[in-house]
């Protein structure tokens, strides 16, 4: 429930805050062992029934926030076991990126169930319409469903005049658009890591906060405390994420108080990506490719290549806005480290690839950075207005919403060839993206530019965002309206693109090999 401070939200953010405070203030591995008792300090906190269970779960959350793996359920070990290797400035998370704390999982029920709303009517329409004879009537007239016979067709749900029959779905399974989540032998949720593309929708959906993602908060802060400058790159969806107090003109000072040496916009990289993808489309469709998919959403891109390997080449080879922005920053500041700050968990996975990791050193979500602001007690209200951050085009900011990428590329194509008809198709959510690819595979989208977004609403609906979708969409619209230019071709950095997009032979080979599993 984005935008609402629930108990789940409080726990997540408190963990991020304490990990950030540990990094800023110092302390050895033993300090991590004390944090579950600091976060869950009393018996009257409104979480799970057992304070001991809650502290154990907090211990696991602290580990993953430090980039470490969960402990085995039958393993006796301190929270800090192995933390020494993570208490450094340069370290990527240990795969897998997204995992499940088994003893935090509620083993949620699923299936078709008759509720107490059943009135035991004489007609029993539920029984009459059931094609598998899965419904029997008790002596009191109430219906009972045999789960072994039920095929979950939903006919009884539609037939019941009292709406007394419901279909329950596990929230994590329902949210996963590629069916990467299933039950283990004990009823706990389990992620098929071969299928998972790290979109994070399951993490958002789990009401018990049992699903976690690994982070680099500690490592980022340690890098900030080193001799190398660390530059923050904020994604286009940043508008409003930290509240009304953090305006565009306060951004540099606010991030400066966290220790970042500068702040730049990833929307600038979106402008450069627009130029790249437009050129690729004009050159390849339909001469070399039947259609072309956009490249900026890594979860969509990986899903398309995994599920449709024969069409992997139809996904644009254009570098993502994150990578283009990072290359630009490191071209201008070769000695710096780069921290991408945005809405996306899958960007963490993208940054760990061999062809990317030399440019993007750290990836943090808005939620994680909010923990850093809390740890440093940054007061946005006391920050004076400074230099305006905005340097990108309206189209560049629009990358953050569903349909924005395709629209930006279309605008650029029409600048080059006004007569060219550009057919667009877009999908939000991986299940819809998969349907779109099925239509493309069937030849129904030949000549089209396909935009895939793993998260509903686009990046503004990402797993690491903090605003409700409608508010995020409004705030993004303000950024688009206040942009000084409309299109990516007007970017002051457009002339630098040829140098940024150049790939040496090794990196090009790696990119071509990304068919099923990325280039980890």
N, C-alpha and C positions, 0 to 999 in steps of 0.2 A: 504494500500500500504506500506508494511513493507520495511524499508530501505530508504524511501523518507520522507523528512520533509515537510509534508503538513500542511495546516492551522489546520486541525483536530488534527494532531500530536502535533503541537505547543500548542494547547489548553490543551490537555490531560496532557502533560508534565509540562506545566506551573502550572496547578492545583496541581500536585504532588509536584512540587518544593516549592510552597508556603505553602502547608500543612506541608511539612518537615521543612521549615524555621520557621514556627509558633511554631513547637514543639521544635526545637533547641534553638530558641531565647526567647521563653516564650511569655506570653500574654493570656489574658482572652478570654471568649467567644465573647466579643465585637470585638476582632481583626478579627474574621471570617467574621463578617458583613462588614468589610472594604475591604476584599480581592477582591470581584468582581470589585470594582472601581480601585483597583491597577492593576488587570490583564487586564481589559478592561478600559484603562485610557483616551482614546480619541475618536473622532468621525470618524477618518479616517482609522480605523483598518478593514482589509478586511474579515469580517466575515458575519453575517447576516445584513439585511437592518436596523434593529432597534438596537441601542446600548443598549436600555433598556431591550429588549428581550434577547440579548446576556448575559447581566449581570445577568438576572434572571436564565438563564440556567447555567451559571458559579456557581451561588449560589447552585444549586442542585448538580452540580458536586463536589463542595467542601464538601457538606454534605455526599455524598456517599464515598468520599475519606477518610472521618473521620469514616466511618463504619455505618453512620446513614441512615435512610430511607428518601425517597423523601417526600416532603410536598404534601398535597392534593392540587389539582389544584384550588379549591375554598377556600383555607385556607390562611388567612392573618397572616403571621408569619415571624419573622426574620430568616435569614439563620442560625443563631446560636441556634435556638430553640432546646432544648434538648441536646446541645453539651456537657454540663457539664458531662454527664454520659459517654461520649466517651473520655474525656480529662484525661484519666488514663492509667496506664501501662498494665492492664490486661482486655481486652474486645474483644470478638468476634463480628463480624458484626451482624447487625440485618437482619434476612432473609426478603426477598429473596436476594441472592447474586447478581444476574443480574436483572436489571430493565430498564424501558424505561421512559425517560423524555418526557411526552406526548406533551408538547408544543414545544419541539425541533424536534419532528417527522415531516417529510415532507409530510406524507400521500402519499407516492410514488404510482404512477399509476401501474396497472398491467393489463394484458390482451393482446389480439392481436389487433394491430392498423395499419391502412393504413397511411403511411407518405406522405410528400410532394413529395416524389420521384415517386409517381404514375403518369404515363403518359397518363392515360385515353385511353388505347389501344382498338382496335376493338375486339380483341379476348376475352378479359376478362376471362382468364383462372382461376383466383381466384374464380369467381362466379360459373364457371362450375364444379369445383372440390369440392365445399363446400357441405358437406353431410346434413347440417341443414338449407340450404337456408338463411344463415345469412348475405349474401353480396348482396347489391343492388348497382345499377349503377346510378349515378346522371346525370343530363342533360349534364354536361360538359364531361361525360365519366369517371369520377373518381369514384373509388370504396369506399363504406362505409360499415363498419361492425357493425351489431347490437350486442352489448355485451350481451344482454339477450338471444340471440339464439346461440351465439358462444360457442363451446365446447373446444376451444383451441387445436384442433387436429393438427394444423400446416400444413394442406394440401395447403392452400392458400399461405403460406409463401414459400413453395417449388415450387409452380406453377408460382409465379410471376417472369417474365423474367427480371425485373428491381430491384429485391430485395427491393421492396418498402413497403413490409409488414413485420412488426417486432412483436415479442412476448416480451413484457416487463414483467419483474418479479421484485418484491420488493427485493432488495438485502438481507435484513435480512431473509426473508422467504426462499429465494433461498439457503442461506448459512446454514440454519438449517436442519440437516440431519434427524431429528425425527419429523418434522412438529409441533414444539411447538409454532410457531408464527402465529398469525392470525390478522385480522383487527377488531377493535371495531366498534361501531355504527357510529363513526365520521371519520373512515378511518385511525385512528392511529394504529400503530403496538402494539400488546399486547402479552405478553408471558404467555403461559399456564405453570404455575409453577409446576404442577403435572407431566408434561412431561419433562420439562427442566432438563438437567444434567450438566449445567454450563460449557460447552465446550468453550464458548466465541466466536464462529465463527460468530454469529450475530453481536457482538460488533465490531469485525474487519471489517465487511462488510458494516456497516452503514456509508454512506458518510457524514451524517449530525451530527455525533457524538451524536446521541440521546440515544444510549444504553450505559449503565454504569455498572461498577462492584464496589462493596464495598471493602474498603481497611483498612489496619492496619498500615499505615505509622506512624501516630501520636503516636499510642500506642507502636509501636516498639521503637521509639526514647525515649519515656518516660521510657520504661523499661531499655534502654541503660543508661539513666541518673540515674537510681536507683542503689541500692547496689549489685544487682544480675548481674553476667556476662551474656552477651547475645552472643551466638555463631551463626555465619552465616553458613548455609549449602547451598552450591551452587549446582544447578543441573548440570548434564553432558552437557546440551546444552548451558552452560554459555560462552563457547569459542567464542570470538569475539563480544559478544553482546554489550559490552561497548566501542567498537572501538579497533584499533590496539594498542593504547597506554597502555591498561590495559592487560598486559601479565600475564602468570601463575605465574611468580616470583614476580610480583608486587601486586598480589591479596590481600595478608594478610595485607600489609601496607595500601593499598587503603581502604579496609573495616575497618581497624583500625582507619583511619581518620574519619570514620562515627561513631565510638564509639564501634564497635563490638570487643569483647575480642579475638576472634579467627575465623578462617575460615576452614571449612572442606568440603570434596566432597561427594555429594550424590551418585556419581558413586561407592563409596565403598559399599553403601547399595545396589546398583544394583548388585554388585558381590555376595552379600549374598542372594539377591532375586533369582539370577540365580541358586544357589545351592538348595534353597528351592523348586523352581518350578520344577527343574529336578527330585528331589526326589519324589515330588507329582505325576508327570507324570508317572514315572517308577512304582510307587506303585499302581496308580489308573486306568491307561489306558492300556488295555481295561477292566480289571477285574471289576472295580467298576463304571467307567464312560465311555461313548462311545467316548468322546473327552474331551479335556481340553482347556480352554481359559486362557490367561495370565491375571495377576491381576494389573499390574503397572499403567495403565491408568484408573483413577477413572470414567471419563465420559463414557468410553466404558463399564466398568464393571457395572455401575449403569444402563446404557441403556439395556444391555443384560439381567439383572435381572428384569427390569421393563417390557420389551417387551416379554421376554421368561421366565416367572417365573418358569415354570416346569423344566427349564434347569439351574436354578440359581446355583445349586450345581456343575455345570461343570466349573464354573469360579474358578480358583485356589484360595485357601485360603492363599497363600503365602503373607506375609506382603509386602507392596510396598517399593521401595527403600527409599522414604522419611521417612517412619515410622521406617524401620530398621536402617537408619542412625541416626535418632533422638534417638532411644533406645540406640544405641551405644554411642552417645555423652553423654546422661544422665547417662549411666552406668559409664562412665569415669569421668564425671563432674556432680554429682548429684545436685549441688546447682545452676546450670546454667539455663538459658532460651534459647530456640532454635527458630531461625527464618529461615524458608525455603525460599530460593530465587530461583525462576525458571520461566518457560515459561507459566505456567498453571493456569487458573482461577479455574478449578475444584479441584485443590489441596487445595484451600481455603475452599471449601465445605468439602473435605475429612478431613481436620484438625479440623473441628468443630464437628466431630463425637465423641461420648462418648469414644470409644475405642482408639482414637487417640489424643484427646486434651490434655491429661496429658503429652504427649511427644513433640508435636509440638505446640509452643506457638503463633507463628506468621507466616503468609505466605505473601510474597511480590513477585510481578512480577519484571522482569528486568526493565520495564518502570518505575515502582514506585521507585526502587532503583536508577535509573538514576536521578530522581527528588531529591533524597537525596544527590547524588554527586554534583548536581548543587547548592543545598542550602548551602552545605559546601564548595563550590568552590574548590573541589579536582582537582588538576592538575596531571594527570597521568604521564606526561612528566617529572615532577620534582621528582618523586618517584624512589629511587634507587632499583636495582634488589635485591631480597631477597631470602628466602627459596622457593624451588619448592613446589608447592601445590600437584602435581600429586601423588596419592597413589594407584589408582585403575587400573584395567586391561583394555586392549583394548576392550574386550567384554562389560565391565561395562560402558565405555563411549558410546559404540554403542547403548545402551538403548535409546538414545535420537533420533534416526532416525528410520523411518519405516523399519521393518524387523529385527532390531537389537536385540530386546528382544528374539524373537523366535530363532534366530541364536545362541545367547549366551546360551540359555537353551539346544539347540541341541548339541552344543559343549560339554557341561557338561555331557549330557546323554551318549555321545560317549566315554567320559573319563571313565565312570562307566561301560558301556556295549558297547564295540566297534561294536558288531554284531547287535545291536538294530537299526532297521530302524525307523527313525523319519520323519513323514510326516508333512509338514508345510503348513499352509494357513494363509494369513494375509490380512488385510483391513485397509485403511486409510480414515477417514471421516466417520461420523456416518451412513450415508445412505448406504455406502459400508459395514460397519460393520453389519448393519441389514441384508443386503443381504447374508453375510457370515453365519450369524446365521440361516437364513432361509434354506440355503443349509445343514447346520449341522442338523437342525431339521428334514429335509427330509432324513437323513441317508447317505448323500453323503460325509460326512467328518469324518466318524467313524475312530478312531485311530489317528486322527490328533491333532497337537498342533496348536491352533488358536491364532493369535496375533491381537488384536484390538487396533487401535489408533484413537482417536476422531479427531485429527488434521491432515490435509494433510501434508505428509512428516514426521509425527511423532512429538515428542516434540519440535524439532527445528522449527516447523511451528505453535507453540502454540500462543494463543491469546495475551500473555504477552511478546512476543519476539520483537526484534527491527531490526533484520537483514533480508534481502531477503533470501528466502529459499536456493537458490544455494550457497550464501556466507556462510550461517550457516552450510550447509552440508560440504563445504570445510573446514571450521574452525574445525568442529567436526572431520573430517578426520585427521587433524593435531594432535589433541589430541589422537586419536586412534593410530596413528603411533608412537607417542612419549611415549606411555605407556611402563612401564618397564616390565610388564608381559602381557600375552595374554588372560588368562582365569580367571574367578572368583575363581576357586578352588585354585589359587595361591595367593589369597589375604592374607595379613598378619593378617587380622581380621577373617578369616574363622573359626578358632577354637572357637571364641566367639559366633558363631551363635546359638548354642543350648540354651544358656542363654538368648539371645535376642528374640528368637521365642517362648519362653515359654509363654503361656497365662493362666491366672487364669480362673476359671470356669465362672465367670461373663462375662469377655471379650469374651470368647469363645461362650457363649450363645448369646451375642450381635451380634457377627459376623455371627452366623448361622441364626439370624433373619433378616439379610440384604437381603431381597428378592426384594422388590419393591422400597423402598424409602431411602435406606441407614440407618445408625444407628444414626440419629440426635436426 
